[in-house]
Amino acid sequence: WLQRFYYVFGFLALVLLLLVITCAEISIVLCYFQLCNEDYNWWWRAFLTSGSSGLYLFVYSIVYMSTKMVMTRGVSILLYVGYMLIASYSFFMLTGAVGFLACFLFVHAIYGAVKVE
């Protein structure tokens, strides 16, 4: 491992940065479309748009468990589903917060530039 161990953290930081950028961009684009349609209730949609990746993570973990893993006891299935539910909910909250904050800053920027005279 020697020097290779430290490359993993750089790679993970790069992937995290790409995740944050992607969640922010998708939420901003969909928020913009919503605002163009004069629907100004963007708060929850911005949160749920990027937060839905947590739902995808949970569904994929269930598909992975049923196709690739061999679990015979109910306790191990319950533990796996429980831990993946906690991890997916945490991922949902993280990506949802990124999407909401990105949309909040976007809306603040575009409506802050409007001058009413």
C-alpha positions as CSV (number, residue, x, y, z in Angstrom):
1,W,0.0,0.0,0.0
2,L,2.7,2.4,1.0
3,Q,1.9,5.6,-1.0
4,R,-1.3,4.3,-2.6
5,F,-3.3,4.6,0.6
6,Y,-3.3,8.4,0.4
7,Y,-4.6,8.4,-3.2
8,V,-7.9,7.0,-2.0
9,F,-8.7,10.1,0.0
10,G,-8.0,12.4,-2.9
11,F,-10.2,10.3,-5.2
12,L,-13.0,10.3,-2.6
13,A,-12.7,14.1,-2.2
14,L,-12.9,14.5,-6.0
15,V,-16.0,12.2,-6.1
16,L,-17.6,14.2,-3.3
17,L,-17.0,17.5,-5.1
18,L,-18.5,16.1,-8.3
19,L,-21.6,14.9,-6.3
20,V,-22.1,18.3,-4.7
21,I,-21.7,20.1,-8.1
22,T,-24.1,17.7,-9.8
23,C,-26.7,18.0,-7.1
24,A,-26.5,21.8,-7.1
25,E,-26.7,22.1,-10.9
26,I,-29.7,19.8,-11.2
27,S,-31.6,21.5,-8.5
28,I,-30.8,25.0,-9.9
29,V,-31.9,24.0,-13.4
30,L,-35.2,22.5,-12.2
31,C,-35.8,25.4,-9.9
32,Y,-35.3,27.8,-12.8
33,F,-37.8,25.9,-14.9
34,Q,-40.2,26.1,-12.0
35,L,-39.7,29.8,-11.5
36,C,-40.2,30.4,-15.3
37,N,-43.6,28.7,-15.0
38,E,-44.4,31.2,-12.2
39,D,-44.5,28.5,-9.5
40,Y,-42.8,30.1,-6.6
41,N,-43.1,27.3,-4.1
42,W,-39.6,25.9,-4.9
43,W,-38.3,25.0,-1.4
44,W,-39.5,21.4,-1.0
45,R,-39.0,20.6,-4.7
46,A,-35.4,21.8,-4.5
47,F,-34.8,19.6,-1.5
48,L,-36.5,16.6,-2.9
49,T,-34.9,16.9,-6.4
50,S,-31.4,16.2,-5.3
51,G,-32.4,14.3,-2.2
52,S,-34.1,11.6,-4.4
53,S,-30.6,10.2,-5.0
54,G,-30.9,8.7,-1.5
55,L,-34.0,6.8,-2.6
56,Y,-32.1,5.5,-5.6
57,L,-29.3,4.4,-3.2
58,F,-31.7,2.4,-1.0
59,V,-33.5,0.8,-4.0
60,Y,-30.1,-0.2,-5.5
61,S,-29.0,-1.7,-2.2
62,I,-32.1,-3.8,-2.0
63,V,-31.6,-5.0,-5.6
64,Y,-27.9,-5.7,-4.8
65,M,-28.9,-7.7,-1.7
66,S,-31.4,-9.8,-3.6
67,T,-29.2,-10.5,-6.6
68,K,-25.5,-10.6,-5.4
69,M,-25.5,-11.4,-1.7
70,V,-26.3,-14.7,-0.1
71,M,-28.2,-14.1,3.2
72,T,-30.0,-17.0,4.8
73,R,-31.0,-15.6,8.2
74,G,-33.6,-13.0,8.8
75,V,-31.5,-11.2,11.3
76,S,-28.7,-10.5,8.8
77,I,-31.3,-9.3,6.2
78,L,-32.9,-7.0,8.9
79,L,-29.5,-5.6,9.9
80,Y,-28.5,-5.0,6.3
81,V,-31.8,-3.3,5.4
82,G,-31.7,-1.2,8.6
83,Y,-28.1,0.0,8.1
84,M,-28.8,0.8,4.5
85,L,-31.9,2.7,5.5
86,I,-29.9,4.8,7.9
87,A,-27.1,5.4,5.3
88,S,-29.7,6.2,2.5
89,Y,-31.5,8.6,4.8
90,S,-28.2,10.3,5.7
91,F,-27.4,10.6,2.0
92,F,-30.9,11.9,1.3
93,M,-30.5,14.6,3.9
94,L,-27.0,15.5,2.7
95,T,-27.8,15.8,-1.0
96,G,-31.2,17.5,-0.2
97,A,-29.4,20.1,1.8
98,V,-26.9,20.8,-1.0
99,G,-29.8,21.2,-3.5
100,F,-31.8,23.5,-1.2
101,L,-28.8,25.7,-0.4
102,A,-27.8,26.0,-4.0
103,C,-31.4,27.0,-5.0
104,F,-31.6,29.4,-2.1
105,L,-28.4,31.1,-3.2
106,F,-29.6,31.1,-6.8
107,V,-33.0,32.6,-6.0
108,H,-31.4,35.2,-3.7
109,A,-29.0,36.1,-6.5
110,I,-31.5,36.5,-9.3
111,Y,-34.1,38.3,-7.2
112,G,-31.5,40.4,-5.5
113,A,-30.5,41.8,-8.9
114,V,-34.0,43.1,-9.6
115,K,-34.4,46.8,-9.1
116,V,-37.8,48.1,-8.3
117,E,-38.2,51.8,-9.0
